[in-house]
Amino acid sequence: MFEKNLEAIRAKNPDLAARLEKIDVSQIENIQAVETESKNLSLIYNETNLHNPIDPIREAKTIWHRNIKSELKKNDIQVVYGLGLGYLFKRAYVETNSKIYIVEPFIDLLRFVLEHVDLSKELSEDRVYITDNNSNIIQKLRTEFLSGDKVEFLFLNSYAAIAQKQLIELTQKTLEICQLKCMDQNTILNQCKQWVLNSLANMKFFSESRPLSYLEHSFAGKTALILSVGPSLSDDINKIRENRDKYILIAVAPVLKYLISSGITPDFATFADSDFMQKHIEGIEDKLTDINLVIASRADKTIAEHQFKNKIIYLSDTDGVARWLSELSTDNLNLYRSGGTITILSYYLAKALGCSTIAFSGLDLAFINNKANVYGEEVVENTLNGTVYVGSFLYKTPVNVLGYKGQTLMSRDDYALFIRQFNEIFTEEEKTARIINTSLEGALINGMEYMNFENFVLSLNNDKTDVSAIVAGYFNDTKLKWDAQLAKISRDLEKQFNTCQSIRNNSEIIYNELLQINSLLENATETIGEVDSKLEAVKNKMIDTRNTVINNIFLSTYLQSEIWQYAQKYNTSILPSIDDVRANMQLEQEFFKSVLDASDALNTSMQELLQQIGVKSTVN
């Protein structure tokens, strides 16, 4: 029985399977099987009865129905904390077809149960995952949870007692992930179209750019200073200028104007937002030729049009088009994390460049002395309704965060989420550099050293780094291999264009057929033969085209919102009513109209791009 269970686990969690295999079940102590009043079995583990001593099956039913108040769909998640003999897990399993994540925090107990209870059928299903630690569940949630999904926790009272700390930790971390994911998902659904169009537009400038991976470790052992837009930057600005040659200066886009007005030209400027980036360079365009641009591949397409000293492409691991570029490459086009703020991207830039010390100035993530940023914009609080204004911008949900000195600071809800991201980065990831924050009045970020700017400068050596010469050298040395990659990208882009054109033509045919089908269905009282025959004639084309859309990186990214809505609303009843059929066919019509419009938009952008980069054979 154990071997059957083990093979089911090994397919999805080989590490757990390997550790379970090493445990000798005969050596396990402090576990006793006992019979309950209902003649079912329970376990006593370390003197704690894991299940109800009267009726563990009724206990599992009660817990499930008490906690699950609404219908769960296949992408929703039930986290069952504590396997025991599997009563609660099996209740969760039979009641819905949702995903189920099981955490059994005591691996010796898990080994004992797998020896005596056959769970191999359930554990073999794709929707079921089991582990003995919170980290695996946290990673699964980060990967699989999307805004709109539900996460429900189920646990026996016994586990709330014997594993209280671990359970609280997991529920709190799950809440944080869901909040971040909801924010991220809303951003994705709102901006996915602009991101794809920006990615295509920015490719026009690839020939004069280089991917960040070509410059990896180019500044090994050096110190990077990242300048953010927090109000405390003004306290450091004179010292930054006086010691300018002691570090590689990286500026986030919103702080550029302030730096230029202060007589400081950064080595690198980072841009990531999908629009409204022009405001950060208006009036300083003549200074851009002294700055190296680092631009996320899907950032505002108007920025790369300007003349910078050099242009460096930042390929994010959350960007579908960037993943396409990376997979096409035969030369390791690496992907990098970016997080929710440009300052996080700047950190990963410094890390990729090989810097051994990475310091921050202006990283407050809070309102300091009633100032919102280094430009001196004041925070105005409306005590009647709890809102705050910065200039004309309204923040409906100001929040309090913990300051480095233990004080309570007013901040923004998105800043609070950024603090969590920084905490995760600096406490859970491998650190390859010393991390310093010079903002002693700002929010506390775990995993950073705090020191004032003067002490930071005293810790540096006086070596000067010729940033311009180093970057220019890497650009020259990588020209031939980058040109080869661009040729490959161009060829595949032409294939993508032809695929989108084919999808466009098929979608137009399907859409017109669906118009007729929905017209017939409008007044039908039952599914009539004419509708069935028309639907049968177009059904395979619908399935094939929909699958092609979902598998096409450009269309699937562009249509993320529509695909998500389609999946959420489509009725999958085995015996649908005429109303279900009408709703599904209307949903199909709307979906293929969206595909038609998306194909037109992408074809236009791709054709323009291909002509500009010299691929004209089949796109004129």
N, C-alpha and C positions, 0 to 999 in steps of 0.2 A: 504493500500500500504506500509506504514511504517513497519508493522509487517512482511510482506513478505520479504522486504529488510533486516530487522533486523535478521530474522532467517538465511538468507544466510550468513550474516556477522558473526553471533554467532558461526557457525561451524568452522570458521578459526581464528577468533579474538574475543574471548568471552569478553576480557577486554574492547575492544572498544564498543561492543554491550551493555555491562552493563552500560557504561557511557552515551551512546546515549539514553538509555531507561530512564535515570533520567532527561533528558532535556525536559522541557515543551515547545513545539513548539509555543504555544501561547505567550510565554514570550520573544521570539526572536525578537530583533529589528534590525534596520539598514540593512534590506534585502528587496529589492523591485523587483518584477518581471515586466519586460517591454517587449513590442513587438518590434521586429526589422523590418527593411524595408522589409525583406523577409518573414515576417509574422511568424517567429520563435520567441521563447522567449529568453530573456537574463536575467541576474540578476545584480542588482546594490547592492554591498556589501560595507558598510562603504564609500559610495559615489564614489566607483570605479566600472565601468562597466566591468564585468568579461569577456564578450564575445564581438565579433565584432558587433557594432550596426546595421550593414547593413545585413550581412549574416554569422551567427556563424557556420553553417555547412560547408560553403566554407572555412572559416577560419581554421576549424579543418583539412580539407583535405589538405590545403596548408601547414600547420605546419607539418603534418605527412609526406607528400611527400618531403618537404624540408629537413627533418632530417633523414629519413630512405632511405639510398642510396643503400642498398643491401638486398637480401632476408633474412628474419629472420626465424630460425628454432625453433622447439618446446622448446628447452632448452635455447634459447636466452631470453632476458629480456627487456621489455619496462617499464620504470619508468615514469608514468604519474603524473606530479606534479601539483596538482590542479584539482579537479573533476568538479567544477562548475555544470552546468546542464548535464554534461556527454558527450558533443559532441566529444571532443578529445579522451576521453576514448573509446567511441563506434567506432570511426574511427580506433584506434589501435586494437580494438577487432575484427573487421570484416576483416581487411587487412591481418592478419597473425594468426597463431595458437601458437604464442610464449607465454611465461609467461608475465603477466601484473601486476605490482605493482602500486597501486594508493595511492598517499599521498594527503589527503585534510587537510591542516594544521589548518583549522578553524572548530572546531567541531560543533559550532552552525550553521555554514553554511551547513555542512554535514547533520546535523539533519533536517534542513529545506528542503534540496533537496530530502532526502529519504522519506519525507512526501508526495512529489508531483511527483516524477519520479520513475517509476518502473524499477529498475535495478536488480531485484532478479534473473532473469535467468542468466545474465552475472556474477553477483557476486557469484552465486552458483558453477560456474565452478572451477575445481581444479587449473587451470592455473591463476586465478585472485585472488589477495589479496589486501585488502584495510586497511589503517590505517590513523591516524591523526598525526603521529610523525615519525621523522627520525630514531629513535632508532630501531623500528621494521623493517624498510627496511634494515638498516645496518646489523641486525641479520640475516635476510633472505638472503642477499647477501653472508654473511660469510658461511651460511649453504649450499646454493644451487648453487652459482656461481662456475664454473670450468674453468680452462684455455681452451680457444677455444670458449667459449660462448661469445656472444655480449651483451653489456648493452647499451641501447639507452635511452636518456632523451627527454621527450616531455613536454612542458609547454606553457601555454598561456602567452602572454605579460603582462597581468594584474597581474598574480601571480609573475612574475619576478620583478614587482614593489612592490607589497604589502607584499610579503614574501621573499624578496631578500636574507636576511641573512640566513634563513633556507635552501633556495634552493642552495646557494653557499656552505654551510656546507655539504649538502648531496652529491653534485657533487664531492667535494674534497675528502670526505670520501670514496665515491664509487671508485674513481680513486686509492686511497691507497689500498683498499681491492682487487681490480682487479690486481694491481701490485704484492701484496703479494701472492694472490691466484695463479697467473701465475707462480711465483717463486716456490710456494709450489707444484703446480700441476706438473711442470717439474721435480721437485725432486721426486715426487711420481712415475711418469711414468718411470723415469730412474732407480729408486732404489727398486721398489716394489718386484721384484723377490728376490733380495738379502735380503730384510727385512724378507720375509717369511722363507727363508732358515736359516737366523740367528735366528729367533724366535724358530724354531724347534731345532737347534743346542744348543741354550742356555737352553732349557728345560732339557738337560742332567744334568745340575747343579742345578736344582730346589731343589733337596733333601737337598742340603747344603746351600740353600738360604732361604730368607723370602721376601714376598711382602712388599712394603713400608707401606701399610695400617696397617700391624701388629705393626708398630713402630710409628703410628700417636700419636702426643702429648707426645712422650717420653722425649722431652726436653722442655716442657712447661715453659715459662718464661725466657728461656736462650737466650744468644746472639749468633748469627751465623755470621761468617765472611766468605764471599765468595771471593775467589781469582781468578780473571780472568787474561788474558795474556797480557793486555795492558801495554805500556811502563812505565806508572806511578807506577806500582807495585814496581819497583826497588827503588822508593823514600820511600816506606813504609816498605820495607822488614826487616830492622833492628828492627824497632818498633814492627813489627809483631812477630819476634822471641823473643824479650824481654818480650812481654806480652802474650806469647803463651797460658797460662792457663786461660785467661780471656774470651775465646770464643770458640765455636765449629767451627773448621776450615774445610771448604768445598772447595776443589780445583777442577777446571775444568781440564779435561785430559791434554790439551796442556801445562799447567803450572807445571805439576808434576816434570819434570826433573829440572826445575829452583829451585823449592822449596827444593828438596833433596840436590842439590848442595849448597843451602844456609843454610843447617842444620835444615830444618823445615820438619816435617812429618805431613801431614794433617790428620784429623780424618776420613774424607770421600773424595773419589775421584769419580767424575761423568763422565760417558762415554755414548755417545748417537749415534755417527756417525756409519754408516753401514760398513765402511771399513777403512783401513789404520790407525787403532788405535794402532797397535803394536809399531809404531815409538815413541809414547809417553811414553813407559815403557822400551824401549831397554836400557840396561845398569843399570837399577835400579830394576831389578826383585827381588833382595834379600830384598828390602825395602817394597815390596807390602804386606808382611805378617803383617805389622804394620798398614795397612790402610784398612778401610771398603770400599769395592767397592759398588757403586750405579750404576747400569747398566740398561739402557733402554732395554726392553725385545727384541727389534729387532736390538740392537747394534752389532757391530763387534763380530762375534762368537769366535774369537781367544782370546778375553780378559778374559772371564769367565774361560778359561782353566787354568789360572794362580792361584796361591795360594794367596788369600787375607785373612785378618783377618776374615772378614765376607762378605757375598754377599747379596745385597739388590736389589730386582727387582722393577724397576720403570715402571709401566703400564701406557702408554700414551693414552689419549682419542682419538688420531688420528690413533691409531694402531688397525687394524681390528682383529688381532690375540689376542691382549690384551683384546679387548672387548669380544671375545669368552671366554677367561679365566674368565673375570669378570662375565659374564652371567652364566657360569657353577657353579660359587661359591655359596655356601649357607652361606658364612661367610664374606660378604662385602669386596671383592677384589676391592678396589677403583681405579678409573682412575684419572689421573692427566694431567694437561696441560703441554706442553713442549716448544712450540714456535719454532723459527727458529735457536736458538743458545743454546749451552749447559749451558750458564750462566742463561738463563731463566728457564731451567729445574732445575738448582741448587737453584734458588729462590723458586720454588714450592716445592722442597725437604725441604728447611728450614722452609717453611710455614707449610708443613705437619707435621714436627717434633714438631711444636708448638712454635717455637722461637718467642719471643716478640720483639726482635730487630734483623734486618737483614741488615748487612753492606756489602759494596763491596769495594774491592781494585783492581786496575787494570782495572776497567770498564771504559775505555776511549772512545771506539768506534770511534776512530779517530787516525790519525798519529800525534804524539807529538814530536816536535823538530826533525822532519824528521825520526823518529823511528816508525817502524810498530808494534813492540811488545817488551816484556820485555827481550827477548834474544838479543835485539840490532840490529835486521835486519833493514837496511836502506831502505828508499823509494827513488827510482830513477825515476825521471820524464823525459819523452821524450817530450819536448816542441813542436816538429815538428808534432806529431800526437795525442798528448793529452793523451797518455797512461802512466801508472806508473808500475814499477817493484818492487817487494819485493823479494830479492834473485833472483831466476829464475822464480818466479811466476808473470804472467802478469795480471794486472787489466786494462781492456779496458775502464772502465767507472768510473774513480775517481770522487767523488762528494764533494761538500762543505757542511758542517753542522755547526750549531750554537753551539759555545762553552758555557760552564757555565758562563764565564765572559763576554759573549757577542761578543767574537771574532769569526772570520770565520776560520774553521779548514778543512783541507783536510781529506777526509775519503773514504771509499769504498761504492759502491752502496748497497751491502748487509748489511753493518753496518747501513746505513741510514734506511733501512727497520727494522732492529732490534731496532733502536731508537724509531720508530713508535710503535713497539710492546710493548716496555717498557712503553712508554707514555700511551698507552691504559691500560696496566696492573695497573699502579700506579695511574691513574686518574679515571678509570671507574670501576675497581673491588673493592670489599670491602677489605680494608686493615686491617689485624689482627695484624700487627707488625709495628714498627717504621722502616722506610727505609732510610738508610744513604749511601751516596757515598763519598768516600775520594778522588776521582779524580777531583781536582779543575781545572786542565788544559784540561780536556776532554770535550766531547760533553754534551750539556744540555739535561737532561732527566727530564721531568715534573713529579711531584709527589714525588721526592726524596729530602731529606735534604742533603745539601752539607757542609762538614766540613773537615778540615785536619785531618790526622790520629792521631796526638797528642791529639787534642780535643775529638776525638772519644774515645780514651783510657781513658781520664779523666772522661768521662760520664759513665764508666763501674764500677761495684762493683768488689770486689776482690774474689768473690766466685769461687771456682774451681769445675769443673764438671768432674767426672770420666766417660768419654764417653765409654770406653771399658767395664766397669762393667754394665752400663745401657744397651748397645746393647746386651751383652752376656745374661743378664737377660731376655730380651724380646725374644731372640732366644730360650732359654731354656723353657720359659713359653708357647711358641706357637708351640712347636714341635708336639704335638699330633694332634691339629686341622689342622696344615699344612699337616701332613701326610695323614689325612683324605681327604683333598682337592686334594692332589696329586693322591690318589687312584681314585678319581672321574675324574680327568683330564685324567689319563691313560685310563680309560674305554671309555671315549668319544673320545679320540685320536684314539683308535682302531676302533671305528665306522667311524671316518673320513678317516682312511686308507682304510677301506672296500668300502666306498663311492667313494673315488678317484680311486680305482681299477676298480669298476664298470663303472665309467665315462670313464676311459681309454679304456676299452673294447668296449663300445658303440661308442666312438669317432673313434676308428680304423675302425669299420664297416662303419660308416658314411663317413669317409674320403675316404675309398676305393670306396664307391658308388659315391661320388662326383667326383672322378677322372674319372670314366666312363661317368657320366653325362656331365662333362665339355669337355671331348673328343668328345662326340656327338654334343655338342653345338658349337664347334669350327668352323665347316664348315656349320652349319645350317643357312638358310636364314629366317626361321620362327620357332616358337616353335613346334617341331614335336611330334607326339604321343608317340614314344619310350621314349623321354626325359620326357614327362609328366608322363608316367606310372612309370618310375624309380624314379622320384622325389616324386610322390605320395606315393610310397612304403616306402620311408625313411623319409618323411616330419615329421611325428609325433615323430619319434625317435630323429630327429634334434631338434624339439621344446622342448621336454622333457629334453634332455641332456643339451641343452643350458640353460634352466631354472634352472636345477640342478647345473650347473657350477656357475651361477650368484648368487644362494642362498648358495653356499658353501663358507665359510669364507676363507679357504686356497686358493682355486683355483681362486675365484673372486679377492682376493687381489693380488695374484701372476700374474694374467692376466689383471690387470687394464689397461695397455696400449693397449692390444689387444681388450678388450671389448670397450674401448673408441673409438678406430679406427673403429671398426665394427659398432658401433652406429652412428658415424659421416658419414660413407661412404655408408651405406645401403640405396638403393633407395626404397622408399615406395609408388611409383606411383600406382594409381588404375589400370591404363592400361599401364603396362611397355612395352617398345619396346624389340625386341630381344637382342639389345645391353645392355639394362638394366638387362635383365635376365642373360646374360653372365657375366656381372660385379658382380651381386649379387651372382651367383653360384661360381664364382672365390673367392669372399670374404668369402663365407661359407667354401670353401675348405681350405683357409688359416687359418680361425678361428679354424676349428676343428683339423687342423695340430698343431696349437698352443696349443689347449687343450690336444692333445695326448702327445706332448712334456712336457707340464707342469705336467700332471698326472704322467709321468715317473719320472720326477725330484722329485716331492713331495712324490711319493710312496717310492722311494729309501731313502729319508731323514726320512720319517716316520717309515719305517721298521727298519732302523738302530736305531732310537730313541727308538722305542717300545722294541726292543731286549735289549737295554742297561738299560732300566728302569724295565725290567723283565716281560713284556707282550709278551708271546711267543705262546700263544695258537693257533692263527689263522694266524700268519704272517710269519711263517717259510717256 
